[in-house]
Amino acid sequence: LRCRARGNPRPLVSCSRDGQSFPAGIPHPITRGHAGTYHCRATNQLGTDQRSVTVRVHCECPGWGLRGA
């Protein structure tokens, strides 16, 4: 997952899942345990904006992984 935001002043971007902060990026390897709702929040002196995405993992394939861009 990639969270990006633009603004002036430049926003601070944070990501969370189930109330726990995590660094943005794709975990290796991806398992069904990574399914859930992820939240990305951008905050600066002028306010806050947040977007959410629900991730579903349909199968676990040993030896397969995703590479982030």
C-alpha positions in Angstrom: 0.0 0.0 0.0 1.2 3.4 -0.8 -0.1 6.6 0.9 0.7 9.9 -0.6 -0.5 13.4 0.0 0.4 16.9 -1.2 -0.2 20.2 0.5 1.2 23.5 1.6 2.4 23.3 4.3 3.6 19.7 3.5 1.4 17.2 5.3 2.7 14.4 7.6 1.3 11.1 6.3 0.6 8.1 8.7 -0.9 4.7 8.0 -2.7 2.4 10.4 -4.7 -0.9 10.6 -6.7 -2.0 13.6 -5.5 1.0 15.5 -1.8 0.1 15.0 0.6 2.3 13.1 2.7 0.7 10.4 5.2 1.8 7.7 3.7 2.2 4.3 4.6 -0.5 1.8 3.7 -4.1 0.9 4.5 -6.7 3.5 6.5 -9.8 2.3 5.0 -12.4 2.1 1.4 -11.4 2.0 -0.9 -13.7 4.0 -4.6 -13.8 4.8 -3.6 -12.1 8.1 -2.9 -8.9 6.1 -6.6 -8.6 5.1 -8.5 -5.8 6.7 -9.2 -2.1 6.5 -6.2 0.2 6.2 -6.4 4.0 7.0 -4.0 6.7 5.6 -4.1 10.1 7.2 -2.5 13.3 6.1 -2.2 16.1 8.6 -0.8 19.7 8.4 -1.4 23.0 10.2 -4.6 23.5 8.2 -6.3 20.2 8.9 -6.5 16.5 8.4 -7.8 14.2 5.7 -8.2 10.5 5.8 -8.9 7.7 3.3 -9.6 4.1 3.9 -9.2 0.9 1.8 -10.3 -2.6 2.5 -7.8 -5.3 1.4 -8.9 -8.9 0.8 -6.5 -11.7 0.3 -8.0 -14.6 -1.7 -5.2 -17.1 -1.6 -1.7 -17.7 -0.3 0.7 -19.0 -2.9 4.0 -20.2 -1.4 7.0 -18.6 -3.2 5.0 -15.7 -4.6 5.4 -12.2 -3.4 4.6 -8.7 -4.6 7.2 -6.1 -5.1 6.5 -2.4 -4.3 7.2 0.2 -6.9 
